[in-house]
Amino acid sequence: MRLFALSMTVAATLLTCPAGAEQAQERKVVFSPATTPEARAFVETWLPRLSGLGSEEWASRLDQGQVRWAEIDIDRDGTPERLVMATTPQDCDQYGCQTYVARFSTGRWRLVDAEHMPEADVGIPEARRGHYHSLRRGSFTTLFTLEEGKDVTFRTLANDAERAFARDWLSRNAKDHEAPAFWRKAVDENRIRIATADLNDDGVVERLLMVADPAWCGTAGCSTFILKHERGRWTCPTETNMHETVGVLDEKRNGWHRLIAGTAVLTFDKHGRVLESVDPATGEVVR
């Protein structure tokens, strides 16, 4: 089974890499119940806009005491970022619970990252990699700049149509990786995530299917199929690893937006295949 390296951004440009042992000094992120009027108002107002969950779903989580939050000034600009964690069983897995990181910029809150985080093990390392800030979540570290970008966030399959699409496509087209029965069970057990974005500005959104299964995930993220629709069918020009938030850069090459994925900035050819992979911190071509 092949694992590639990738991830991405939003109101900031993101990268993800293994946490290093050299991170000796860091500020700990301390979560608390989102029960204060300020916390409730923030969650009720902004999380339906920043996440894939609706107002009723957040209201239910708040009423059941299943929302945690934290504030910490990651970039020390005087305005703390806010982290909101949903803690229902469906929001959590072996990596932690779904957590949304928001930054206030140009008059509104914007999503910076959305990842599973372990509540008791999140920190802000003091050390920086070049001009990148970082946030450690368990054994992973997310690096980000403060540049504006577009965010693509993976979510669970929302309805029968999406589940049928994922089940059919994976069973037919990914059978060289796993038997069709594996893919049907992965969809039924909510181990497939989906995200959508028009990556080549042709007016047709691409679909990204992530395999959120331990055997398909590593420090670089989880295996993800990027699908494009052409000639009446969905094809997969690229398979790579991604984390749950992907950044789409405004810059385009060969008609496709460049992406931040894992520890690399990806450039595609005109067909949507990865042409070049560059380490953004050093500028070194890694593929």
C-alpha positions as CSV (number, residue, x, y, z in Angstrom):
1,M,0.0,0.0,0.0
2,R,1.5,3.4,-1.0
3,L,1.6,6.4,1.3
4,F,2.5,9.8,-0.2
5,A,3.2,13.1,1.6
6,L,0.7,16.0,1.8
7,S,-1.8,18.5,3.6
8,M,-3.1,22.2,3.4
9,T,-4.6,25.8,4.4
10,V,-7.2,28.6,4.7
11,A,-7.0,32.0,6.3
12,A,-3.4,30.9,6.6
13,T,-1.3,28.6,4.5
14,L,-0.7,25.2,6.2
15,L,1.8,22.4,6.3
16,T,2.0,19.3,8.4
17,C,5.1,17.3,9.5
18,P,6.1,15.0,12.3
19,A,6.7,16.6,15.7
20,G,10.4,16.6,16.6
21,A,12.1,15.8,19.8
22,E,13.8,19.1,19.7
23,Q,10.6,20.9,20.6
24,A,11.7,21.4,24.2
25,Q,9.8,24.6,24.9
26,E,6.2,25.3,24.0
27,R,3.1,27.0,25.3
28,K,0.4,24.5,26.3
29,V,-3.1,24.9,24.9
30,V,-5.6,24.5,27.7
31,F,-9.1,23.6,26.8
32,S,-12.2,24.3,29.0
33,P,-15.9,23.7,28.6
34,A,-17.6,26.2,26.2
35,T,-20.1,27.3,28.8
36,T,-19.4,31.0,29.2
37,P,-21.7,33.4,27.3
38,E,-18.7,34.5,25.1
39,A,-17.8,30.9,24.2
40,R,-21.4,29.9,23.4
41,A,-22.0,33.0,21.3
42,F,-18.8,32.4,19.3
43,V,-19.6,28.7,18.7
44,E,-23.2,29.4,17.8
45,T,-22.3,32.3,15.4
46,W,-19.1,31.2,13.7
47,L,-18.8,27.4,13.8
48,P,-21.7,26.7,11.5
49,R,-19.9,28.9,9.0
50,L,-16.4,27.5,9.5
51,S,-17.2,23.8,9.9
52,G,-19.3,21.2,8.0
53,L,-21.8,21.1,10.9
54,G,-25.0,23.1,11.0
55,S,-26.5,25.4,13.7
56,E,-28.7,22.6,15.2
57,E,-25.7,20.2,15.5
58,W,-23.6,22.8,17.3
59,A,-26.5,23.8,19.6
60,S,-27.0,20.1,20.5
61,R,-23.3,19.7,21.3
62,L,-23.4,22.8,23.4
63,D,-26.5,21.7,25.3
64,Q,-24.9,18.3,26.0
65,G,-21.6,19.8,27.2
66,Q,-19.8,18.3,24.3
67,V,-17.8,21.4,23.1
68,R,-14.5,22.5,24.5
69,W,-12.6,25.7,23.6
70,A,-9.3,27.4,24.1
71,E,-7.7,30.8,23.3
72,I,-4.0,31.3,22.6
73,D,-2.1,33.9,20.6
74,I,-0.2,31.6,18.3
75,D,1.6,34.3,16.3
76,R,1.8,36.9,19.2
77,D,0.1,39.6,17.3
78,G,-2.1,40.6,20.3
79,T,-5.3,38.8,19.0
80,P,-5.6,35.2,20.4
81,E,-6.6,32.4,18.0
82,R,-9.5,30.3,19.1
83,L,-9.7,26.5,19.1
84,V,-13.1,24.8,19.3
85,M,-13.2,21.0,19.9
86,A,-16.3,18.8,19.4
87,T,-16.2,15.8,21.7
88,T,-19.2,13.6,20.7
89,P,-18.2,10.0,19.9
90,Q,-18.6,10.6,16.2
91,D,-16.3,13.6,16.4
92,C,-13.4,11.6,18.0
93,D,-11.0,8.9,16.9
94,Q,-7.7,7.5,18.0
95,Y,-6.0,10.8,17.1
96,G,-8.3,12.9,19.2
97,C,-11.4,15.0,18.7
98,Q,-12.3,17.2,15.7
99,T,-10.9,20.7,16.5
100,Y,-11.3,23.9,14.5
101,V,-8.7,26.6,14.7
102,A,-10.0,30.1,13.9
103,R,-8.0,33.4,13.4
104,F,-9.5,36.9,13.4
105,S,-8.5,38.7,10.2
106,T,-10.0,41.6,8.1
107,G,-13.0,41.9,10.3
108,R,-14.1,38.3,10.5
109,W,-13.1,34.9,11.9
110,R,-11.5,32.6,9.4
111,L,-10.7,28.9,9.6
112,V,-7.0,28.2,9.9
113,D,-7.0,24.4,10.5
114,A,-9.4,21.6,11.2
115,E,-7.8,18.4,12.6
116,H,-8.3,15.7,15.2
117,M,-6.4,16.8,18.3
118,P,-5.9,15.1,21.7
119,E,-7.3,17.5,24.3
120,A,-4.5,17.0,26.8
121,D,-1.6,17.1,24.3
122,V,-1.7,20.3,22.2
123,G,1.0,22.9,22.4
124,I,2.5,25.9,20.6
125,P,6.3,25.3,20.1
126,E,8.4,28.4,20.6
127,A,10.8,27.3,17.9
128,R,9.8,28.4,14.3
129,R,10.8,26.9,11.0
130,G,11.8,29.9,8.9
131,H,8.8,32.2,8.9
132,Y,6.3,29.4,9.7
133,H,4.5,29.3,13.0
134,S,3.5,25.9,14.4
135,L,0.9,24.1,16.5
136,R,1.7,20.6,17.9
137,R,-1.1,18.1,18.3
138,G,0.1,14.9,19.8
139,S,2.8,13.5,17.5
140,F,2.0,15.9,14.6
141,T,2.9,19.5,14.0
142,T,1.0,21.9,11.7
143,L,3.1,24.7,10.2
144,F,1.4,27.8,8.8
145,T,2.0,31.3,7.4
146,L,-0.4,34.2,7.7
147,E,-1.0,34.6,4.0
148,E,-4.6,34.6,2.8
149,G,-5.7,31.4,1.0
150,K,-8.6,29.2,0.3
151,D,-9.4,26.3,2.7
152,V,-10.7,22.9,1.8
153,T,-11.8,20.9,4.8
154,F,-12.6,17.1,4.7
155,R,-15.8,15.9,6.3
156,T,-17.7,12.7,6.8
157,L,-20.0,11.6,4.0
158,A,-23.2,13.6,4.5
159,N,-26.0,11.6,2.8
160,D,-26.9,8.4,0.9
161,A,-25.9,10.0,-2.4
162,E,-22.3,10.7,-1.2
163,R,-22.0,7.3,0.4
164,A,-23.2,5.6,-2.8
165,F,-20.7,7.6,-4.9
166,A,-17.8,6.8,-2.6
167,R,-18.7,3.1,-2.3
168,D,-19.1,2.7,-6.1
169,W,-16.1,4.7,-7.2
170,L,-13.7,3.1,-4.7
171,S,-15.0,-0.4,-5.3
172,R,-14.5,0.0,-9.0
173,N,-11.4,2.0,-9.3
174,A,-9.3,1.3,-6.1
175,K,-9.6,-2.5,-6.2
176,D,-5.8,-2.8,-6.9
177,H,-5.3,-1.4,-3.4
178,E,-8.0,-3.3,-1.5
179,A,-10.9,-5.7,-2.4
180,P,-14.3,-4.1,-3.0
181,A,-15.6,-5.5,0.3
182,F,-13.0,-3.4,2.1
183,W,-14.3,-0.2,0.5
184,R,-17.9,-1.0,1.1
185,K,-17.1,-1.6,4.8
186,A,-15.0,1.6,5.0
187,V,-17.9,3.7,3.7
188,D,-20.4,2.0,6.1
189,E,-18.1,2.6,9.1
190,N,-17.5,6.3,8.2
191,R,-13.8,5.8,7.4
192,I,-14.1,7.7,4.1
193,R,-13.9,11.6,4.2
194,I,-14.8,13.9,1.3
195,A,-13.9,17.4,0.3
196,T,-14.8,19.4,-2.9
197,A,-13.1,22.3,-4.7
198,D,-12.7,23.6,-8.2
199,L,-9.0,23.2,-8.5
200,N,-8.7,24.2,-12.1
201,D,-11.4,26.8,-12.4
202,D,-13.3,25.0,-15.1
203,G,-16.6,25.4,-13.3
204,V,-16.7,21.7,-12.2
205,V,-15.6,20.9,-8.7
206,E,-13.1,18.1,-8.1
207,R,-13.9,15.6,-5.4
208,L,-11.3,14.4,-2.9
209,L,-11.8,11.1,-1.2
210,M,-9.7,10.5,1.9
211,V,-9.2,7.0,3.5
212,A,-9.3,7.8,7.2
213,D,-8.2,4.3,8.1
214,P,-5.2,3.6,10.4
215,A,-3.6,1.4,7.7
216,W,-3.8,4.2,5.2
217,C,-2.6,7.0,7.5
218,G,0.8,8.1,8.8
219,T,2.6,11.3,9.9
220,A,2.1,12.8,6.4
221,G,-1.7,12.3,6.6
222,C,-4.1,9.8,5.0
223,S,-4.2,8.5,1.5
224,T,-6.4,10.7,-0.7
225,F,-7.7,10.3,-4.2
226,I,-8.2,13.6,-6.2
227,L,-11.0,13.0,-8.7
228,K,-12.0,15.1,-11.7
229,H,-15.0,14.7,-13.9
230,E,-14.4,14.4,-17.6
231,R,-16.2,12.7,-20.5
232,G,-19.1,11.6,-18.2
233,R,-17.0,9.8,-15.6
234,W,-14.8,10.5,-12.6
235,T,-11.1,9.8,-13.1
236,C,-8.2,10.0,-10.6
237,P,-5.1,11.7,-11.9
238,T,-3.5,12.0,-8.5
239,E,-3.4,9.9,-5.3
240,T,-1.5,11.5,-2.3
241,N,-1.5,12.0,1.5
242,M,-3.5,14.8,3.1
243,H,-4.6,16.0,6.5
244,E,-8.1,17.2,7.2
245,T,-7.6,20.8,6.0
246,V,-6.0,21.5,2.6
247,G,-4.9,24.9,1.3
248,V,-5.5,26.1,-2.2
249,L,-3.1,28.8,-3.3
250,D,-4.2,31.5,-5.7
251,E,-1.2,30.8,-7.9
252,K,-1.9,28.5,-10.8
253,R,0.4,26.6,-13.1
254,N,-0.7,24.6,-16.2
255,G,-4.3,25.6,-15.4
256,W,-4.4,24.1,-11.9
257,H,-4.0,25.8,-8.5
258,R,-1.0,24.9,-6.5
259,L,-1.7,23.1,-3.2
260,I,0.0,22.9,0.1
261,A,0.0,19.2,1.0
262,G,2.0,17.5,3.8
263,T,5.4,19.0,3.7
264,A,5.2,20.2,0.1
265,V,3.8,22.7,-2.3
266,L,2.4,20.7,-5.2
267,T,2.4,21.7,-8.8
268,F,0.2,19.8,-11.3
269,D,0.4,19.3,-15.0
270,K,-2.5,20.1,-17.3
271,H,-4.0,16.7,-16.7
272,G,-4.0,17.1,-12.9
273,R,-1.0,14.9,-12.2
274,V,1.6,16.0,-9.7
275,L,4.4,17.5,-11.7
276,E,6.6,19.0,-9.0
277,S,6.8,18.9,-5.2
278,V,8.7,21.7,-3.3
279,D,9.6,22.1,0.3
280,P,8.2,25.7,1.0
281,A,10.6,26.3,3.9
282,T,13.7,25.6,1.9
283,G,12.6,25.9,-1.8
284,E,14.1,22.4,-2.4
285,V,12.4,20.3,-5.0
286,V,11.7,17.0,-3.3
287,R,10.0,15.3,-6.3
